Amino acid sequence: HRRRRGSAGGRPIGYDRTAYRRRNVIERTFNQLKAWRGIATRYDKHATVFHGAVVFASILLWLRD
């Protein structure tokens, strides 16, 4: 039944399991970064300062795991 419907709706027939796992890891990492108030609201005005804050938070998350 789902195969006949095609893109009209319903659950997709198949998915790439490894790609889904990688995407899940990335999404969880972004959620952890959003817990940092300065990153979630982007208080920094300059892109380089914001990038530094993201790198700093990423390093701290990496060290914590």
N, CA, C and O atoms as a Tripos MOL2 file, in Angstrom:
@<TRIPOS>MOLECULE
protein
  260   259    65     0     0
PROTEIN
NO_CHARGES

@<TRIPOS>ATOM
      1 N           0.8160   -1.1910    0.0000 N.3       1 HIS1
      2 CA          0.0000    0.0000    0.0000 C.3       1 HIS1
      3 C           0.8610    1.2570    0.0000 C.2       1 HIS1
      4 O           0.5890    2.2020   -0.7400 O.2       1 HIS1
      5 N           1.9080    1.2660    0.8370 N.am      2 ARG2
      6 CA          2.7610    2.4600    0.8950 C.3       2 ARG2
      7 C           3.5260    2.6630   -0.4000 C.2       2 ARG2
      8 O           3.7530    3.7970   -0.8210 O.2       2 ARG2
      9 N           3.9210    1.5800   -1.0240 N.am      3 ARG3
     10 CA          4.6800    1.7090   -2.2770 C.3       3 ARG3
     11 C           3.8230    2.3390   -3.3710 C.2       3 ARG3
     12 O           4.3300    3.1010   -4.1940 O.2       3 ARG3
     13 N           2.5610    2.0340   -3.3830 N.am      4 ARG4
     14 CA          1.6810    2.6310   -4.3890 C.3       4 ARG4
     15 C           1.4740    4.1190   -4.1490 C.2       4 ARG4
     16 O           1.3210    4.8880   -5.0980 O.2       4 ARG4
     17 N           1.4700    4.5260   -2.8890 N.am      5 ARG5
     18 CA          1.2390    5.9390   -2.5840 C.3       5 ARG5
     19 C           2.4270    6.7960   -2.9820 C.2       5 ARG5
     20 O           2.2510    7.9480   -3.3760 O.2       5 ARG5
     21 N           3.6310    6.2540   -2.8860 N.am      6 GLY6
     22 CA          4.8230    6.9910   -3.2780 C.3       6 GLY6
     23 C           5.0320    8.2240   -2.4240 C.2       6 GLY6
     24 O           5.0180    8.1450   -1.1950 O.2       6 GLY6
     25 N           5.2250    9.3670   -3.0730 N.am      7 SER7
     26 CA          5.4860   10.6050   -2.3370 C.3       7 SER7
     27 C           4.1990   11.2810   -1.8610 C.2       7 SER7
     28 O           4.2450   12.3750   -1.3000 O.2       7 SER7
     29 N           3.0710   10.6420   -2.0800 N.am      8 ALA8
     30 CA          1.7980   11.2420   -1.6850 C.3       8 ALA8
     31 C           1.5970   11.2430   -0.1770 C.2       8 ALA8
     32 O           0.7530   11.9770    0.3360 O.2       8 ALA8
     33 N           2.3460   10.4470    0.5170 N.am      9 GLY9
     34 CA          2.2030   10.4490    1.9620 C.3       9 GLY9
     35 C           2.5610    9.1070    2.5630 C.2       9 GLY9
     36 O           2.8850    8.1530    1.8560 O.2       9 GLY9
     37 N           2.4980    9.0550    3.8580 N.am     10 GLY10
     38 CA          2.8420    7.8270    4.5530 C.3      10 GLY10
     39 C           4.3020    7.7940    4.9410 C.2      10 GLY10
     40 O           5.0730    8.6980    4.6190 O.2      10 GLY10
     41 N           4.6570    6.7580    5.6240 N.am     11 ARG11
     42 CA          6.0310    6.5920    6.0800 C.3      11 ARG11
     43 C           6.9260    6.1880    4.9120 C.2      11 ARG11
     44 O           6.4950    5.4130    4.0590 O.2      11 ARG11
     45 N           8.1460    6.6850    4.8500 N.am     12 PRO12
     46 CA          9.0540    6.2710    3.7830 C.3      12 PRO12
     47 C           9.3370    4.7660    3.8510 C.2      12 PRO12
     48 O           9.3320    4.1760    4.9310 O.2      12 PRO12
     49 N           9.5740    4.1750    2.7310 N.am     13 ILE13
     50 CA          9.7960    2.7360    2.6590 C.3      13 ILE13
     51 C          11.0930    2.3440    3.3460 C.2      13 ILE13
     52 O          11.1180    1.3920    4.1250 O.2      13 ILE13
     53 N          12.1490    3.0530    3.0710 N.am     14 GLY14
     54 CA         13.4280    2.6960    3.6670 C.3      14 GLY14
     55 C          14.2380    3.9220    4.0130 C.2      14 GLY14
     56 O          13.9110    5.0360    3.6010 O.2      14 GLY14
     57 N          15.3010    3.7100    4.7740 N.am     15 TYR15
     58 CA         16.1880    4.8080    5.1230 C.3      15 TYR15
     59 C          17.5870    4.2490    5.3260 C.2      15 TYR15
     60 O          17.7690    3.0540    5.5600 O.2      15 TYR15
     61 N          18.5520    5.1190    5.2340 N.am     16 ASP16
     62 CA         19.9400    4.7300    5.4300 C.3      16 ASP16
     63 C          20.2480    4.7580    6.9200 C.2      16 ASP16
     64 O          20.2560    5.8240    7.5350 O.2      16 ASP16
     65 N          20.4980    3.6030    7.4930 N.am     17 ARG17
     66 CA         20.6740    3.4850    8.9370 C.3      17 ARG17
     67 C          21.9010    4.2500    9.4330 C.2      17 ARG17
     68 O          21.8300    4.9120   10.4680 O.2      17 ARG17
     69 N          23.0180    4.1730    8.7180 N.am     18 THR18
     70 CA         24.2360    4.8570    9.1800 C.3      18 THR18
     71 C          24.0910    6.3690    9.0780 C.2      18 THR18
     72 O          24.5470    7.0990    9.9580 O.2      18 THR18
     73 N          23.4580    6.8390    8.0090 N.am     19 ALA19
     74 CA         23.2530    8.2850    7.8750 C.3      19 ALA19
     75 C          22.3330    8.8000    8.9780 C.2      19 ALA19
     76 O          22.5450    9.8950    9.4990 O.2      19 ALA19
     77 N          21.3210    8.0250    9.3340 N.am     20 TYR20
     78 CA         20.4080    8.4240   10.3930 C.3      20 TYR20
     79 C          21.1350    8.5020   11.7320 C.2      20 TYR20
     80 O          20.9020    9.4300   12.5070 O.2      20 TYR20
     81 N          22.0100    7.5420   12.0120 N.am     21 ARG21
     82 CA         22.7680    7.5600   13.2680 C.3      21 ARG21
     83 C          23.6980    8.7620   13.3290 C.2      21 ARG21
     84 O          23.8170    9.4070   14.3700 O.2      21 ARG21
     85 N          24.3520    9.0620   12.2240 N.am     22 ARG22
     86 CA         25.2520   10.2330   12.2050 C.3      22 ARG22
     87 C          24.4700   11.5240   12.4160 C.2      22 ARG22
     88 O          24.9030   12.4110   13.1510 O.2      22 ARG22
     89 N          23.3210   11.6170   11.7660 N.am     23 ARG23
     90 CA         22.5070   12.8200   11.9120 C.3      23 ARG23
     91 C          22.0110   12.9630   13.3460 C.2      23 ARG23
     92 O          21.9280   14.0760   13.8640 O.2      23 ARG23
     93 N          21.6850   11.8620   13.9820 N.am     24 ASN24
     94 CA         21.2300   11.8890   15.3580 C.3      24 ASN24
     95 C          22.3290   12.4150   16.2830 C.2      24 ASN24
     96 O          22.0520   13.1940   17.1950 O.2      24 ASN24
     97 N          23.5570   11.9960   16.0560 N.am     25 VAL25
     98 CA         24.6830   12.4740   16.8720 C.3      25 VAL25
     99 C          24.8510   13.9770   16.7050 C.2      25 VAL25
    100 O          25.0660   14.6950   17.6810 O.2      25 VAL25
    101 N          24.7530   14.4500   15.4740 N.am     26 ILE26
    102 CA         24.9030   15.8830   15.2000 C.3      26 ILE26
    103 C          23.7800   16.6740   15.8760 C.2      26 ILE26
    104 O          24.0320   17.7170   16.4790 O.2      26 ILE26
    105 N          22.5540   16.1860   15.7780 N.am     27 GLU27
    106 CA         21.4280   16.8970   16.3890 C.3      27 GLU27
    107 C          21.5620   16.9550   17.9070 C.2      27 GLU27
    108 O          21.2490   17.9790   18.5150 O.2      27 GLU27
    109 N          22.0200   15.8750   18.5240 N.am     28 ARG28
    110 CA         22.2050   15.8860   19.9750 C.3      28 ARG28
    111 C          23.3080   16.8580   20.3730 C.2      28 ARG28
    112 O          23.2110   17.5180   21.4070 O.2      28 ARG28
    113 N          24.3580   16.9490   19.5540 N.am     29 THR29
    114 CA         25.4380   17.8930   19.8440 C.3      29 THR29
    115 C          24.9300   19.3290   19.7740 C.2      29 THR29
    116 O          25.2570   20.1480   20.6320 O.2      29 THR29
    117 N          24.1270   19.6370   18.7490 N.am     30 PHE30
    118 CA         23.5690   20.9870   18.6520 C.3      30 PHE30
    119 C          22.6630   21.2950   19.8390 C.2      30 PHE30
    120 O          22.6500   22.4240   20.3280 O.2      30 PHE30
    121 N          21.9110   20.3140   20.3040 N.am     31 ASN31
    122 CA         21.0590   20.5380   21.4740 C.3      31 ASN31
    123 C          21.8880   20.8200   22.7140 C.2      31 ASN31
    124 O          21.4920   21.6370   23.5460 O.2      31 ASN31
    125 N          23.0320   20.1580   22.8560 N.am     32 GLN32
    126 CA         23.9090   20.4410   23.9910 C.3      32 GLN32
    127 C          24.5000   21.8410   23.8810 C.2      32 GLN32
    128 O          24.6470   22.5350   24.8870 O.2      32 GLN32
    129 N          24.8380   22.2570   22.6650 N.am     33 LEU33
    130 CA         25.3840   23.6050   22.4840 C.3      33 LEU33
    131 C          24.3220   24.6700   22.7520 C.2      33 LEU33
    132 O          24.6400   25.7500   23.2500 O.2      33 LEU33
    133 N          23.0740   24.3750   22.4270 N.am     34 LYS34
    134 CA         21.9990   25.3380   22.6600 C.3      34 LYS34
    135 C          21.7340   25.5520   24.1440 C.2      34 LYS34
    136 O          21.1000   26.5340   24.5280 O.2      34 LYS34
    137 N          22.2140   24.6430   24.9740 N.am     35 ALA35
    138 CA         22.0620   24.8190   26.4160 C.3      35 ALA35
    139 C          22.9090   25.9910   26.9120 C.2      35 ALA35
    140 O          22.6310   26.5510   27.9720 O.2      35 ALA35
    141 N          23.9250   26.3580   26.1640 N.am     36 TRP36
    142 CA         24.7450   27.5250   26.4960 C.3      36 TRP36
    143 C          23.9670   28.7650   26.0770 C.2      36 TRP36
    144 O          23.6590   28.9470   24.9000 O.2      36 TRP36
    145 N          23.6580   29.6000   27.0340 N.am     37 ARG37
    146 CA         22.7960   30.7570   26.7860 C.3      37 ARG37
    147 C          23.3790   31.7120   25.7430 C.2      37 ARG37
    148 O          22.6540   32.1910   24.8710 O.2      37 ARG37
    149 N          24.6670   31.9890   25.8260 N.am     38 GLY38
    150 CA         25.2840   32.9160   24.8850 C.3      38 GLY38
    151 C          25.2790   32.4150   23.4570 C.2      38 GLY38
    152 O          25.2100   33.2070   22.5160 O.2      38 GLY38
    153 N          25.3520   31.1110   23.2910 N.am     39 ILE39
    154 CA         25.3410   30.5490   21.9420 C.3      39 ILE39
    155 C          23.9130   30.4830   21.4110 C.2      39 ILE39
    156 O          23.6670   30.7750   20.2400 O.2      39 ILE39
    157 N          22.9810   30.1030   22.2650 N.am     40 ALA40
    158 CA         21.5890   29.9690   21.8230 C.3      40 ALA40
    159 C          21.0000   31.3160   21.4180 C.2      40 ALA40
    160 O          20.2130   31.3840   20.4740 O.2      40 ALA40
    161 N          21.3680   32.3860   22.1150 N.am     41 THR41
    162 CA         20.8000   33.6980   21.8180 C.3      41 THR41
    163 C          21.7170   34.5630   20.9690 C.2      41 THR41
    164 O          21.3110   35.6270   20.5020 O.2      41 THR41
    165 N          22.9340   34.1190   20.7690 N.am     42 ARG42
    166 CA         23.9470   34.8160   19.9770 C.3      42 ARG42
    167 C          24.1200   36.2640   20.4490 C.2      42 ARG42
    168 O          23.8160   37.2180   19.7320 O.2      42 ARG42
    169 N          24.6190   36.3880   21.6780 N.am     43 TYR43
    170 CA         24.8870   37.7080   22.2330 C.3      43 TYR43
    171 C          26.0500   38.4020   21.5370 C.2      43 TYR43
    172 O          26.0920   39.6310   21.4790 O.2      43 TYR43
    173 N          26.9870   37.6340   21.0120 N.am     44 ASP44
    174 CA         28.1820   38.2190   20.4040 C.3      44 ASP44
    175 C          27.8270   38.8980   19.0830 C.2      44 ASP44
    176 O          27.0540   38.3680   18.2850 O.2      44 ASP44
    177 N          28.4010   40.0710   18.8710 N.am     45 LYS45
    178 CA         28.0790   40.8260   17.6650 C.3      45 LYS45
    179 C          28.9270   40.4080   16.4720 C.2      45 LYS45
    180 O          28.4690   40.4620   15.3310 O.2      45 LYS45
    181 N          30.1520   39.9940   16.7330 N.am     46 HIS46
    182 CA         31.0590   39.6490   15.6380 C.3      46 HIS46
    183 C          31.1000   38.1400   15.4280 C.2      46 HIS46
    184 O          31.0280   37.3640   16.3800 O.2      46 HIS46
    185 N          31.2160   37.7430   14.1780 N.am     47 ALA47
    186 CA         31.2070   36.3210   13.8420 C.3      47 ALA47
    187 C          32.4050   35.5940   14.4350 C.2      47 ALA47
    188 O          32.2940   34.4340   14.8310 O.2      47 ALA47
    189 N          33.5530   36.2700   14.4980 N.am     48 THR48
    190 CA         34.7410   35.6020   15.0380 C.3      48 THR48
    191 C          34.6000   35.3240   16.5300 C.2      48 THR48
    192 O          35.0550   34.2890   17.0170 O.2      48 THR48
    193 N          33.9760   36.2360   17.2500 N.am     49 VAL49
    194 CA         33.7670   36.0330   18.6850 C.3      49 VAL49
    195 C          32.7490   34.9110   18.9020 C.2      49 VAL49
    196 O          32.9170   34.0740   19.7900 O.2      49 VAL49
    197 N          31.7000   34.9010   18.0910 N.am     50 PHE50
    198 CA         30.7050   33.8360   18.1860 C.3      50 PHE50
    199 C          31.3340   32.4850   17.8590 C.2      50 PHE50
    200 O          31.0700   31.4900   18.5340 O.2      50 PHE50
    201 N          32.1580   32.4560   16.8320 N.am     51 HIS51
    202 CA         32.8470   31.2140   16.4590 C.3      51 HIS51
    203 C          33.7340   30.7350   17.5990 C.2      51 HIS51
    204 O          33.7800   29.5400   17.8910 O.2      51 HIS51
    205 N          34.4290   31.6460   18.2370 N.am     52 GLY52
    206 CA         35.2640   31.2840   19.3750 C.3      52 GLY52
    207 C          34.4530   30.7120   20.5240 C.2      52 GLY52
    208 O          34.8870   29.7670   21.1830 O.2      52 GLY52
    209 N          33.2820   31.2760   20.7670 N.am     53 ALA53
    210 CA         32.4190   30.7620   21.8360 C.3      53 ALA53
    211 C          31.9250   29.3570   21.5120 C.2      53 ALA53
    212 O          31.8490   28.5020   22.3940 O.2      53 ALA53
    213 N          31.5890   29.1220   20.2470 N.am     54 VAL54
    214 CA         31.1450   27.7860   19.8410 C.3      54 VAL54
    215 C          32.2790   26.7820   19.9750 C.2      54 VAL54
    216 O          32.0670   25.6640   20.4460 O.2      54 VAL54
    217 N          33.4760   27.1700   19.5660 N.am     55 VAL55
    218 CA         34.6320   26.2740   19.6870 C.3      55 VAL55
    219 C          34.9240   25.9840   21.1550 C.2      55 VAL55
    220 O          35.1810   24.8380   21.5220 O.2      55 VAL55
    221 N          34.8870   27.0040   21.9860 N.am     56 PHE56
    222 CA         35.1500   26.8270   23.4160 C.3      56 PHE56
    223 C          34.1230   25.8850   24.0510 C.2      56 PHE56
    224 O          34.4840   24.9800   24.8020 O.2      56 PHE56
    225 N          32.8510   26.1030   23.7470 N.am     57 ALA57
    226 CA         31.8030   25.2390   24.2960 C.3      57 ALA57
    227 C          31.9450   23.8110   23.7750 C.2      57 ALA57
    228 O          31.7150   22.8530   24.5130 O.2      57 ALA57
    229 N          32.3220   23.6690   22.5110 N.am     58 SER58
    230 CA         32.5060   22.3350   21.9410 C.3      58 SER58
    231 C          33.6440   21.5960   22.6160 C.2      58 SER58
    232 O          33.5380   20.3990   22.8840 O.2      58 SER58
    233 N          34.7280   22.2970   22.8910 N.am     59 ILE59
    234 CA         35.8610   21.6660   23.5770 C.3      59 ILE59
    235 C          35.4630   21.2310   24.9770 C.2      59 ILE59
    236 O          35.8180   20.1340   25.4080 O.2      59 ILE59
    237 N          34.7340   22.0710   25.6890 N.am     60 LEU60
    238 CA         34.3020   21.6990   27.0340 C.3      60 LEU60
    239 C          33.3520   20.5010   27.0130 C.2      60 LEU60
    240 O          33.4300   19.6300   27.8800 O.2      60 LEU60
    241 N          32.4590   20.4560   26.0300 N.am     61 LEU61
    242 CA         31.5750   19.2990   25.9050 C.3      61 LEU61
    243 C          32.3680   18.0390   25.5800 C.2      61 LEU61
    244 O          32.0740   16.9590   26.0940 O.2      61 LEU61
    245 N          33.3670   18.1860   24.7290 N.am     62 TRP62
    246 CA         34.2000   17.0460   24.3460 C.3      62 TRP62
    247 C          34.9910   16.5290   25.5430 C.2      62 TRP62
    248 O          35.1210   15.3190   25.7260 O.2      62 TRP62
    249 N          35.5200   17.4390   26.3560 N.am     63 LEU63
    250 CA         36.2860   17.0260   27.5320 C.3      63 LEU63
    251 C          35.3930   16.4030   28.6010 C.2      63 LEU63
    252 O          35.8340   15.5330   29.3520 O.2      63 LEU63
    253 N          34.1610   16.8380   28.6680 N.am     64 ARG64
    254 CA         33.2420   16.3130   29.6740 C.3      64 ARG64
    255 C          32.8340   14.8740   29.3650 C.2      64 ARG64
    256 O          32.5740   14.0870   30.2760 O.2      64 ARG64
    257 N          32.7800   14.5360   28.0850 N.am     65 ASP65
    258 CA         32.3920   13.1630   27.7060 C.3      65 ASP65
    259 C          33.5010   12.2320   27.8530 C.2      65 ASP65
    260 O          33.3490   11.0410   27.5790 O.2      65 ASP65
@<TRIPOS>BOND
     1     1     2 1
     2     2     3 1
     3     3     4 2
     4     3     5 am
     5     5     6 1
     6     6     7 1
     7     7     8 2
     8     7     9 am
     9     9    10 1
    10    10    11 1
    11    11    12 2
    12    11    13 am
    13    13    14 1
    14    14    15 1
    15    15    16 2
    16    15    17 am
    17    17    18 1
    18    18    19 1
    19    19    20 2
    20    19    21 am
    21    21    22 1
    22    22    23 1
    23    23    24 2
    24    23    25 am
    25    25    26 1
    26    26    27 1
    27    27    28 2
    28    27    29 am
    29    29    30 1
    30    30    31 1
    31    31    32 2
    32    31    33 am
    33    33    34 1
    34    34    35 1
    35    35    36 2
    36    35    37 am
    37    37    38 1
    38    38    39 1
    39    39    40 2
    40    39    41 am
    41    41    42 1
    42    42    43 1
    43    43    44 2
    44    43    45 am
    45    45    46 1
    46    46    47 1
    47    47    48 2
    48    47    49 am
    49    49    50 1
    50    50    51 1
    51    51    52 2
    52    51    53 am
    53    53    54 1
    54    54    55 1
    55    55    56 2
    56    55    57 am
    57    57    58 1
    58    58    59 1
    59    59    60 2
    60    59    61 am
    61    61    62 1
    62    62    63 1
    63    63    64 2
    64    63    65 am
    65    65    66 1
    66    66    67 1
    67    67    68 2
    68    67    69 am
    69    69    70 1
    70    70    71 1
    71    71    72 2
    72    71    73 am
    73    73    74 1
    74    74    75 1
    75    75    76 2
    76    75    77 am
    77    77    78 1
    78    78    79 1
    79    79    80 2
    80    79    81 am
    81    81    82 1
    82    82    83 1
    83    83    84 2
    84    83    85 am
    85    85    86 1
    86    86    87 1
    87    87    88 2
    88    87    89 am
    89    89    90 1
    90    90    91 1
    91    91    92 2
    92    91    93 am
    93    93    94 1
    94    94    95 1
    95    95    96 2
    96    95    97 am
    97    97    98 1
    98    98    99 1
    99    99   100 2
   100    99   101 am
   101   101   102 1
   102   102   103 1
   103   103   104 2
   104   103   105 am
   105   105   106 1
   106   106   107 1
   107   107   108 2
   108   107   109 am
   109   109   110 1
   110   110   111 1
   111   111   112 2
   112   111   113 am
   113   113   114 1
   114   114   115 1
   115   115   116 2
   116   115   117 am
   117   117   118 1
   118   118   119 1
   119   119   120 2
   120   119   121 am
   121   121   122 1
   122   122   123 1
   123   123   124 2
   124   123   125 am
   125   125   126 1
   126   126   127 1
   127   127   128 2
   128   127   129 am
   129   129   130 1
   130   130   131 1
   131   131   132 2
   132   131   133 am
   133   133   134 1
   134   134   135 1
   135   135   136 2
   136   135   137 am
   137   137   138 1
   138   138   139 1
   139   139   140 2
   140   139   141 am
   141   141   142 1
   142   142   143 1
   143   143   144 2
   144   143   145 am
   145   145   146 1
   146   146   147 1
   147   147   148 2
   148   147   149 am
   149   149   150 1
   150   150   151 1
   151   151   152 2
   152   151   153 am
   153   153   154 1
   154   154   155 1
   155   155   156 2
   156   155   157 am
   157   157   158 1
   158   158   159 1
   159   159   160 2
   160   159   161 am
   161   161   162 1
   162   162   163 1
   163   163   164 2
   164   163   165 am
   165   165   166 1
   166   166   167 1
   167   167   168 2
   168   167   169 am
   169   169   170 1
   170   170   171 1
   171   171   172 2
   172   171   173 am
   173   173   174 1
   174   174   175 1
   175   175   176 2
   176   175   177 am
   177   177   178 1
   178   178   179 1
   179   179   180 2
   180   179   181 am
   181   181   182 1
   182   182   183 1
   183   183   184 2
   184   183   185 am
   185   185   186 1
   186   186   187 1
   187   187   188 2
   188   187   189 am
   189   189   190 1
   190   190   191 1
   191   191   192 2
   192   191   193 am
   193   193   194 1
   194   194   195 1
   195   195   196 2
   196   195   197 am
   197   197   198 1
   198   198   199 1
   199   199   200 2
   200   199   201 am
   201   201   202 1
   202   202   203 1
   203   203   204 2
   204   203   205 am
   205   205   206 1
   206   206   207 1
   207   207   208 2
   208   207   209 am
   209   209   210 1
   210   210   211 1
   211   211   212 2
   212   211   213 am
   213   213   214 1
   214   214   215 1
   215   215   216 2
   216   215   217 am
   217   217   218 1
   218   218   219 1
   219   219   220 2
   220   219   221 am
   221   221   222 1
   222   222   223 1
   223   223   224 2
   224   223   225 am
   225   225   226 1
   226   226   227 1
   227   227   228 2
   228   227   229 am
   229   229   230 1
   230   230   231 1
   231   231   232 2
   232   231   233 am
   233   233   234 1
   234   234   235 1
   235   235   236 2
   236   235   237 am
   237   237   238 1
   238   238   239 1
   239   239   240 2
   240   239   241 am
   241   241   242 1
   242   242   243 1
   243   243   244 2
   244   243   245 am
   245   245   246 1
   246   246   247 1
   247   247   248 2
   248   247   249 am
   249   249   250 1
   250   250   251 1
   251   251   252 2
   252   251   253 am
   253   253   254 1
   254   254   255 1
   255   255   256 2
   256   255   257 am
   257   257   258 1
   258   258   259 1
   259   259   260 2
@<TRIPOS>SUBSTRUCTURE
     1 HIS1         2 RESIDUE 1 A HIS
     2 ARG2         6 RESIDUE 1 A ARG
     3 ARG3        10 RESIDUE 1 A ARG
     4 ARG4        14 RESIDUE 1 A ARG
     5 ARG5        18 RESIDUE 1 A ARG
     6 GLY6        22 RESIDUE 1 A GLY
     7 SER7        26 RESIDUE 1 A SER
     8 ALA8        30 RESIDUE 1 A ALA
     9 GLY9        34 RESIDUE 1 A GLY
    10 GLY10       38 RESIDUE 1 A GLY
    11 ARG11       42 RESIDUE 1 A ARG
    12 PRO12       46 RESIDUE 1 A PRO
    13 ILE13       50 RESIDUE 1 A ILE
    14 GLY14       54 RESIDUE 1 A GLY
    15 TYR15       58 RESIDUE 1 A TYR
    16 ASP16       62 RESIDUE 1 A ASP
    17 ARG17       66 RESIDUE 1 A ARG
    18 THR18       70 RESIDUE 1 A THR
    19 ALA19       74 RESIDUE 1 A ALA
    20 TYR20       78 RESIDUE 1 A TYR
    21 ARG21       82 RESIDUE 1 A ARG
    22 ARG22       86 RESIDUE 1 A ARG
    23 ARG23       90 RESIDUE 1 A ARG
    24 ASN24       94 RESIDUE 1 A ASN
    25 VAL25       98 RESIDUE 1 A VAL
    26 ILE26      102 RESIDUE 1 A ILE
    27 GLU27      106 RESIDUE 1 A GLU
    28 ARG28      110 RESIDUE 1 A ARG
    29 THR29      114 RESIDUE 1 A THR
    30 PHE30      118 RESIDUE 1 A PHE
    31 ASN31      122 RESIDUE 1 A ASN
    32 GLN32      126 RESIDUE 1 A GLN
    33 LEU33      130 RESIDUE 1 A LEU
    34 LYS34      134 RESIDUE 1 A LYS
    35 ALA35      138 RESIDUE 1 A ALA
    36 TRP36      142 RESIDUE 1 A TRP
    37 ARG37      146 RESIDUE 1 A ARG
    38 GLY38      150 RESIDUE 1 A GLY
    39 ILE39      154 RESIDUE 1 A ILE
    40 ALA40      158 RESIDUE 1 A ALA
    41 THR41      162 RESIDUE 1 A THR
    42 ARG42      166 RESIDUE 1 A ARG
    43 TYR43      170 RESIDUE 1 A TYR
    44 ASP44      174 RESIDUE 1 A ASP
    45 LYS45      178 RESIDUE 1 A LYS
    46 HIS46      182 RESIDUE 1 A HIS
    47 ALA47      186 RESIDUE 1 A ALA
    48 THR48      190 RESIDUE 1 A THR
    49 VAL49      194 RESIDUE 1 A VAL
    50 PHE50      198 RESIDUE 1 A PHE
    51 HIS51      202 RESIDUE 1 A HIS
    52 GLY52      206 RESIDUE 1 A GLY
    53 ALA53      210 RESIDUE 1 A ALA
    54 VAL54      214 RESIDUE 1 A VAL
    55 VAL55      218 RESIDUE 1 A VAL
    56 PHE56      222 RESIDUE 1 A PHE
    57 ALA57      226 RESIDUE 1 A ALA
    58 SER58      230 RESIDUE 1 A SER
    59 ILE59      234 RESIDUE 1 A ILE
    60 LEU60      238 RESIDUE 1 A LEU
    61 LEU61      242 RESIDUE 1 A LEU
    62 TRP62      246 RESIDUE 1 A TRP
    63 LEU63      250 RESIDUE 1 A LEU
    64 ARG64      254 RESIDUE 1 A ARG
    65 ASP65      258 RESIDUE 1 A ASP
